[in-house]
Amino acid sequence: MHVRHLQVSDFRSWELADLAFEPGVSVLVGRNGQGKTNLVEAIGYVATLGSHRVATDAPLIRHGAQRAVVRAAVVNEDRELLVELEITAGKANRARINRGPVPRPRDVLGILRTVLFAPEDLSLVRGDPSDRRRFLDEMLVLRAPRFAGVRSDYDRVLKQRSALLKTVKHSRSADLSTLDVWDGHLAKHGAELLAARMKLVRDMAGHVTSAYAEVAPESRPALISYRSSVGELPEDRESIEDLLLAELDRVRRQEIERGVCLVGPHRDDLDLTLGELPAKGYASHGESWSFALALRLGGYELMRVDGIEPVLVLDDVFAELDRGRRQQLAKVAAAAEQVLITAAVAEDVPDELSGARFEVNGGEVRRV
């Protein structure tokens, strides 16, 4: 799989940018603030319908413009598809495949698969549980795009149930039978999401441990495990649903008193440990970087096992890594069907990753 062509208009800092890529390595070189990260962010948006830098779409639209457009021609096993995404302020986004409109933007998911490693990934180790939950859910969608719908359904139910809890908190005469209905919806969609997350962590755990051992051979073993807010979970979806329903019943009084939903995958975490200690709070700066890198590389290797060759995107990361970690990352990247790299200076990129080079400067990008 590779991106053959990218065009953006009114996306971030770019009024217009047009690039032709090839399989193999492409390096975007430019000083900070010139817009090189914006270009790989656009590619990531095509793959995930989200940004690795911001939580909402509004900042993606160039200041003063009404909409941003991203077009990417994606080649997979000799078949090319053109994906077009229109991001509009205050309105629903629109999508097209080969110039034809599709009902929902998420219908484009799965055409392009990417694994992106960026400085922001340090939050996977040092940040809040929400960062790690987002990482897991993005991996779910990359492996099986249908989980975008599962996550959307769960978020919708969670929002409605949370609003109802706030109403019940302030009204003693509220009809609790409606809450029973939303309990059932939350348990159903939550169980499907939980079962998928747990399987993902089981499938990915060995790859993460191996990747960490390669990039930090002198460190303690790295392990990942899923931690649920309801304790140890069974493996099958039906049993998880029953457990969620029982837990919702047990904490109902607390939820009504506080007006918040206390049960469900929105309160879970991905535990990261080095040896016997949690990585958060105990890992050094270098170990934290290595763990973040291992999570991304673990996901990359898992997709390759699935038979998917994702585009590897390395956004300004070589400057953050020491020589040993650079070489290990370069070894993995060199084997990718396509790898897109951004760097402030060309010398940051290991010699093993020589390839097409683009200079980004003053609102222009050109191949050199």
C-alpha positions in Angstrom: 0.0 0.0 0.0 1.2 3.5 -0.8 0.1 7.1 -1.4 0.8 8.0 -5.0 -0.5 11.6 -4.9 -1.5 14.1 -2.2 -3.3 17.4 -2.8 -4.5 19.7 0.0 -6.2 23.1 -0.2 -6.9 25.4 2.7 -5.6 22.7 5.0 -3.7 24.1 8.0 -1.1 26.5 6.7 -1.5 25.4 3.1 -3.5 27.3 0.6 -2.5 24.7 -1.9 0.0 21.8 -2.0 0.4 19.1 -4.6 2.9 16.2 -4.2 3.6 13.0 -6.1 5.0 10.2 -4.1 6.5 6.8 -5.0 6.9 3.6 -3.0 9.9 3.6 -0.7 11.2 6.5 1.3 10.2 10.1 0.9 11.7 12.8 3.2 10.1 16.2 3.7 12.8 18.6 4.9 12.1 22.1 6.2 12.6 24.3 9.2 10.0 24.2 12.0 6.9 26.1 11.1 7.1 25.6 7.4 4.2 23.1 7.2 5.8 19.8 6.6 4.0 18.2 9.5 0.7 19.6 8.1 1.2 17.5 5.0 1.7 14.1 6.8 -1.2 15.1 9.1 -3.4 15.3 6.0 -2.3 11.8 5.1 -3.1 10.6 8.6 -6.5 12.3 8.4 -7.4 10.2 5.3 -6.5 7.0 7.2 -8.2 7.8 10.5 -10.5 10.9 10.0 -8.6 12.4 12.9 -5.5 14.3 13.7 -2.6 13.2 15.9 -2.2 16.9 17.0 -5.7 18.2 17.8 -9.0 16.7 19.0 -11.3 18.6 16.7 -11.4 19.4 13.0 -11.8 23.2 13.2 -8.0 23.9 13.5 -7.4 21.9 10.3 -9.1 24.6 8.2 -6.8 27.4 7.1 -7.5 30.7 8.9 -10.0 32.7 6.9 -11.2 29.8 4.8 -14.6 28.1 5.0 -13.4 24.6 4.3 -10.4 22.4 3.7 -10.0 19.7 1.1 -7.7 16.7 1.2 -7.3 14.4 -1.8 -5.2 11.3 -1.8 -4.6 8.7 -4.5 -4.0 5.4 -2.7 -2.6 2.3 -4.4 -3.1 -1.1 -2.9 -2.3 -4.3 -4.8 -2.3 -2.5 -8.1 -5.7 -1.0 -7.5 -5.9 2.8 -7.2 -8.6 4.7 -5.3 -9.0 8.5 -5.0 -10.2 9.6 -1.6 -11.5 13.2 -1.2 -12.4 14.7 2.1 -14.1 18.1 2.6 -13.8 19.5 6.1 -16.3 22.4 6.6 -16.5 24.7 9.6 -19.8 24.2 11.5 -21.2 21.6 9.0 -20.9 17.9 8.5 -17.8 16.8 6.6 -18.2 15.1 3.2 -16.3 12.4 1.4 -15.9 11.0 -2.1 -14.3 7.9 -3.5 -13.3 8.1 -7.1 -15.3 11.3 -7.4 -18.5 9.7 -6.3 -20.1 10.8 -2.9 -20.4 8.3 -0.1 -23.1 8.5 2.6 -20.7 9.0 5.5 -17.1 10.1 5.7 -16.2 6.9 7.7 -17.0 4.9 4.6 -13.5 5.8 3.4 -11.8 4.1 6.3 -9.7 1.1 5.3 -8.7 2.5 2.0 -5.5 3.9 3.5 -3.8 2.4 6.6 -1.0 4.3 8.3 1.1 4.0 11.4 2.3 7.4 12.5 5.0 8.1 15.1 5.3 11.7 16.3 6.7 13.7 19.3 3.1 13.8 20.6 3.3 10.0 21.2 5.2 10.6 24.4 1.7 11.2 25.9 1.0 7.5 25.3 3.3 6.8 28.2 3.2 9.9 30.3 -0.3 11.2 29.5 -3.8 10.5 30.6 -5.7 7.2 30.1 -7.7 8.9 27.4 -4.5 9.1 25.2 -4.0 5.3 25.5 -7.7 4.6 24.9 -7.6 6.6 21.8 -4.5 4.7 20.6 -6.3 1.4 21.1 -9.5 2.5 19.3 -7.5 3.9 16.4 -5.7 0.6 16.1 -9.1 -1.2 16.1 -10.3 0.9 13.3 -7.1 0.5 11.3 -7.4 -3.3 11.6 -11.2 -3.4 11.0 -12.9 -0.2 9.9 -16.3 -1.3 11.2 -15.2 -0.5 14.7 -15.5 3.2 13.8 -19.3 2.6 13.9 -19.0 0.6 17.2 -17.1 3.5 18.8 -19.5 6.1 17.4 -22.5 4.1 18.8 -20.9 3.8 22.2 -20.1 7.5 22.3 -23.7 8.4 21.4 -25.1 6.2 24.1 -22.6 7.4 26.7 -23.6 11.0 25.9 -27.3 10.4 26.1 -27.0 8.3 29.3 -24.8 10.9 31.0 -27.3 13.7 30.1 -30.1 11.5 31.7 -28.1 11.0 34.9 -27.7 14.7 35.3 -31.4 15.2 34.8 -32.2 12.4 37.4 -29.8 14.0 39.8 -31.8 17.2 39.9 -35.3 15.7 39.6 -36.6 13.3 42.2 -39.6 12.5 40.1 -37.6 11.4 37.0 -38.6 8.1 35.4 -35.9 5.6 36.1 -37.2 3.1 33.5 -35.6 5.2 30.8 -32.3 4.8 32.6 -32.8 1.0 32.4 -33.1 1.2 28.6 -29.9 3.2 28.3 -28.1 0.8 30.6 -28.9 -2.0 28.1 -27.6 0.1 25.2 -24.4 1.0 27.0 -23.8 -2.6 28.1 -24.4 -3.9 24.6 -22.1 -1.4 22.7 -19.6 -1.3 25.6 -19.2 -5.1 25.6 -18.5 -5.1 21.9 -15.9 -2.4 22.3 -14.3 -4.1 25.3 -14.1 -7.5 23.7 -12.4 -6.0 20.7 -9.9 -4.0 22.8 -9.0 -7.0 24.9 -8.3 -9.1 21.8 -6.3 -6.3 20.3 -4.1 -6.1 23.4 -3.6 -9.8 23.4 -2.6 -9.8 19.8 -0.3 -6.9 20.0 1.4 -7.6 23.4 4.2 -9.8 22.1 5.0 -7.4 19.2 5.3 -4.5 21.6 7.6 -6.5 24.0 9.8 -7.5 21.0 9.9 -4.0 19.6 10.9 -2.5 22.9 13.7 -5.1 23.4 15.1 -4.1 20.0 15.1 -0.4 20.6 16.1 -0.5 24.3 18.0 -3.8 24.8 19.6 -2.6 28.0 16.3 -1.8 29.7 13.8 -4.0 31.6 11.1 -6.0 29.7 8.1 -4.0 28.5 4.6 -5.4 29.0 1.1 -4.2 28.2 -2.2 -5.3 29.6 -5.8 -4.0 29.6 -7.2 -2.6 32.8 -11.0 -2.4 33.0 -12.9 -0.2 35.5 -15.0 -3.3 36.4 -12.1 -5.6 37.2 -11.1 -8.8 35.4 -13.2 -9.4 32.3 -14.3 -12.6 30.6 -13.3 -13.0 27.0 -16.7 -13.5 25.3 -18.9 -10.5 24.5 -22.1 -11.9 26.0 -20.5 -12.4 29.4 -18.9 -8.9 29.4 -22.4 -7.5 28.6 -23.9 -9.3 31.6 -21.0 -8.1 33.8 -21.5 -4.5 32.7 -25.2 -4.6 33.4 -24.6 -6.0 36.9 -22.0 -3.3 37.6 -24.3 -0.6 36.3 -27.0 -1.8 38.7 -24.5 -1.9 41.6 -23.3 1.7 41.2 -26.6 3.3 40.1 -27.1 5.2 43.4 -23.5 6.6 43.1 -24.1 7.6 39.5 -27.3 9.4 40.3 -25.7 11.2 43.2 -22.8 12.3 41.1 -24.6 12.7 37.8 -21.8 10.9 35.8 -21.4 7.5 34.2 -19.0 5.4 36.3 -19.0 2.2 34.3 -17.8 1.4 30.8 -14.8 1.4 28.5 -14.6 5.2 28.7 -13.0 4.7 32.1 -10.5 2.0 31.2 -6.7 2.2 30.7 -3.9 0.4 28.9 -1.3 -0.5 31.6 2.3 -0.1 30.5 5.0 -1.7 32.8 8.7 -2.0 32.7 9.8 -5.0 34.7 7.5 -4.8 37.8 7.0 -1.1 37.8 4.5 1.1 35.9 6.2 3.0 33.1 4.3 6.2 33.9 6.2 7.8 36.8 9.1 5.4 36.8 10.4 5.3 33.2 13.3 7.6 32.3 12.9 10.0 29.3 14.7 7.6 27.0 12.6 4.6 28.3 9.4 6.6 27.8 10.4 7.4 24.2 11.3 3.7 23.6 8.0 2.5 25.0 6.0 5.0 22.8 8.0 3.8 19.8 7.4 0.2 20.7 3.6 0.7 20.9 3.6 2.1 17.4 6.0 -0.5 16.0 4.0 -3.2 17.7 0.9 -2.0 15.9 2.8 -1.8 12.7 4.0 -5.4 13.0 0.5 -6.6 14.0 -1.0 -5.2 10.8 1.7 -6.8 8.7 0.8 -10.1 10.3 -2.8 -9.4 9.3 -1.6 -9.1 5.7 -1.7 -5.3 5.7 1.3 -3.2 4.6 0.5 0.2 6.2 2.3 3.4 5.2 4.8 4.3 7.9 4.9 8.0 8.8 7.7 9.3 11.0 7.0 12.9 11.9 10.1 14.7 13.2 11.1 11.8 15.5 14.7 11.1 14.6 15.9 14.3 16.3 14.4 13.0 19.5 16.1 9.6 19.4 19.7 8.7 20.3 21.9 6.9 17.8 20.9 3.4 18.8 17.2 4.0 18.7 17.6 5.8 15.3 19.3 2.8 13.8 16.7 0.4 15.1 13.8 2.5 13.8 15.6 2.9 10.4 15.9 -0.9 10.2 12.1 -1.3 10.5 11.4 1.7 8.2 13.7 0.5 5.4 11.5 -2.6 5.0 8.2 -0.7 4.7 6.5 -0.5 1.3 6.3 3.3 1.8 7.7 5.5 4.6 7.1 9.2 4.8 9.6 11.2 7.0 9.7 14.8 8.1 12.8 16.4 9.5 14.1 19.9 10.2 17.5 19.0 8.7 18.4 16.2 6.3 21.2 15.1 8.6 18.7 13.9 11.2 17.6 11.1 8.9 19.8 7.9 8.9 21.7 7.2 5.7 19.8 3.9 5.4 16.7 5.9 4.6 17.9 7.7 1.6 15.2 8.3 -1.0 13.1 11.0 -2.6 13.6 14.3 -1.0 11.2 17.3 -0.8 12.1 20.8 0.4 9.3 22.6 2.3 9.9 26.3 2.7 7.9 29.6 2.4 4.6 27.9 1.6 6.0 25.8 -1.2 7.1 22.2 -1.5 9.3 20.9 -4.3 11.1 17.8 -5.0 14.9 18.1 -5.2 
